[in-house]
């Protein structure tokens, strides 16, 4: 996935596969969602950019859905179409 081995991605934040400036802003996107409860990306499908391990940036379609909670932590599923 994006040039990474599975063990390189497990336990990592999704911003590993997102280019700047979105990479640096990812945590604030989540904070805004949890505070406002107003989704901007969650529940939608949109064209964004992904970043390969080698640094190559390419277009992807991203869909993110909150599917519940796991031990009190929100659980999201993201689907990527290349």
Secondary structure, DSSP 8 states (H G I E B T S, - for coil): -TT--HHHHTTS-GGGGS-TTHHHHHHHHHHHHHHH---SSBT-EEEEEEE-TTS-EEEEEEEEEEEEEETTEEEEEEEEE-
